Amino acid sequence: MLMQGPIALHDGGNGLVMRMPIFLGSEIAGQQQKNFWGFAIVVMRLPDVFAHTVANLQQTPYHYRLEKNEFGNEAEENYRTLIQSEQSVESPEVYDFTYGGCQWRMSVSPKEGWQPSPLTKKFGLLGLVCVMLFTSVVYFVLYLRERQEGLRELAVTDNLTGLLNRHALEQAAKDLLTREDPHYVVFVQLDIDDFKYINDLFSHQIGDEALRHLSTIMRVFFLHTAILGRSGGDEFIIVLHGDELSRLERMVKDFSSLRKEFYYGQQVYHYTISMGYAAMMPGMPKASDGKDIPSILHAADVALYNVKLLGKNGCCRYEKGMAEMKKVQLGFSLCDVAIHLPAAILIYEAESEKILFANSELISMFGCEDLEDFLRYTNQNFRGVVHPDDYEKVEESIWRQIFMNRLKGCADDAVNYRIITKQGKIVWVIDRGRLVNSEYYGKIFYVVLITDDEMNEEK
């Protein structure tokens, strides 16, 4: 441990700085080793840190002065005063001691002048210094130990959720697998579906609240039967263990089916999760989905993406062959498909008619360079898509069809109208739309525009 200062603090006054190195234990090749992690640093304001000492000294019949020099410099002119009595110390007795890699000097003199014998003075001074030193050292050590324990906890936990971080979880799982009694271990990978939309639509604050809520219900549901961790972003890991694999699988499925919602700012938000899991039986490779922690986590991750492919909001166990399917199918996201599909696709809000999405085919149909150019040309509104002379008629036709079709159990419409390209060309199109209720956007129209060749030929 090393003490530095006093130093000037940003908010005024002076302070002392204490540094202590922190070493975290780890096991490498069966050998316990200590690895340097960082420093615990405590800044203590002067004279507050000596408040107890000052209170004790003021009750004694002595004037006092405590001085300290910098580490590695014992020159007389380098001593600086940390605390002292209101009255100056005259003809003091001086006691030097070492603490925190620095030299300290305590000077005292009687308020009424020296009267006792030199021997008595020295014993009295020694006792006074011991009291002062003991009080300060105990305060320093206890405070530093508290901060050090806090830093140790910070090194292995996720700051937002309080769950274990990825490194600490894998270490805990490794310890679990070394147990001698036979048992199944299930590794679960999960994340929040469409988490980016939650952040984009409701704010990152709501997204953080969703992460905290998920971590809370994980603790409540699994109690002390699981190792819980957050591996990053909206991704979490659960490690379960027990004698019956079927019971562990049932726990995973039951947690997946829980309704997940939370209140924030007098508003209810709900979300869904996808879960993929893989099982491991230590010592029985044929009954395991992986041979070690990295491979079993990879298997669970493949199962998670299989759930995503099947529509999200569910769970499944890893099966052989999923890895190949993942490589082939996950290369095509829904966004890629929508952008490159050989059909003009338009998505807009039903009430405000604000355009939310337009794919490459639609942008090309209007003769625009890119999406930004298209949104600027149409003023990001469905009204800007339709020819001004046709807009009122189109609106009336769409809503009349939706009203009539709802009686049949659908909300589709079909209408013909003209569009004007950016180059001024008038083109007839067929609009096939459907009104849907989106969880995130409310009521929106999904529309496919097809060039009406017959009408364009007549023109």
Phi, psi and omega in degrees: 000141182229137178247136180232155176117188008287151179236156177282131179269154183297325183266019177099155180081183180239162180208165174253145180244127176245131179240133175224128179290147179244132177240129178258136180280145176210163181244121179234121180054039177080000181251132176284127180229154175251126182247133179295126182255321183165198181242142165269121184240126180238129176251122184244126184284139174263140003265014187304322184296337180258019186303315181294319180297315180299318180300320179291319181294325181293340179274355180264161179274040184232147161273150188214161175205128178247126181235161182209145175253175180277156180302129176081004181226103184259016180297147184300320184287353182272352180289136177234142183281131178261311176220154175200160179285167180297323179267145180289157181271121181253131179047058189283159163269137187242136176232123180257140176209165183245134175203137178064031179076011183233157175268134179242153180221122177251123180241131179223153173210147182294143177295330181261009182089162183286126177234319182293173178288158180305322181296317180296319179299316182294318178296318178297316179297316180299317178297320179297315179296319180299317179297313181297313181296316181297316180299314182293315182297317179299317180297313180300310186295316181296318181293317180293322179296321178297317178293323181294319178296322177297321179291324177298316178295321179297329183289340184241000182239158176276129187295324185285315187256341184081359177280171177294148172278176187300315182297314182294322179295317180295325177293318178295322178293322178297318178296323180295321182288344180274357179298145184281329182288137181291137180195157175272145175234125181248125177257126183243128171253131179215157173209168180275130180293136176053042183297328179298323179294324178298315178295316185288321185275321188251346181108156179292335178296318177292322177298317177297321180295324176297319178296318179294321179296316179298317180295325180293312181290335174296316179297316183293318185288315185267349179050234183257016184269001186219158169261123186243137180207159174247123184268351178140148179058233178256022183258133182232160177229135175237134176241118180249153177214148180177175183279334184245118180295323181298323180291321178294320178295324179295322177298316180298314182293322179295320179293323179297325184277352178298140173284129186245109179212154181213158178260137175209122181061041179062026177227144181264131175239138176229158183210168177235164179229157173244140184227132172236140183221157178220148185251152181217136175240103182307130180086357180229082184302324183292336179265008185245151177269001179194159184265341180209181185297313179301318182289325180288325176291324177295319178298317178297324179293321177297318178296323178299314180290334174295321175297319178300318180295329183270009174115002178070184177053058179188191178211156175201159178266151179295140174228150178298135183105341179295327183299316179295320179297321180299316182296323184280309190279325184286354175289347182242101176279161179299327179294318178299316181298314182296321183292319188259000178299135182284056175205142182282118184245134179228135176231129180212157180289140185291319185278306182276343183063022177288131181285128180258331185202143172215131183270179186298323182296319180291318179300319178293323179301325181269001178071025180266159184281318182204184183297318180299319178295320179295315180295324179291321181293321182267003185059027179052040182216145181300329178301328180284349178277320186273146174303133184307326181285342183258349191301309184300317180294321180295314179302313181297318182294318182299310185288329177293319179294319181296319179297316181290322183287334178297331176294339179262000177092020177219171181226051181261161175211158176215130184208146176257140174199174181260149171237160176242119180288169181296336179272002177092006180277136179266126183231133174276138179227159172254125182256113175250112186236165177214130178270124179231161179254105182274142179297326185260328187252352186084215182280125180223156176258131167258123188230139170244126179256129180236134178296129180272092185298322182296314181295322180291326178291320178297321179296000000 
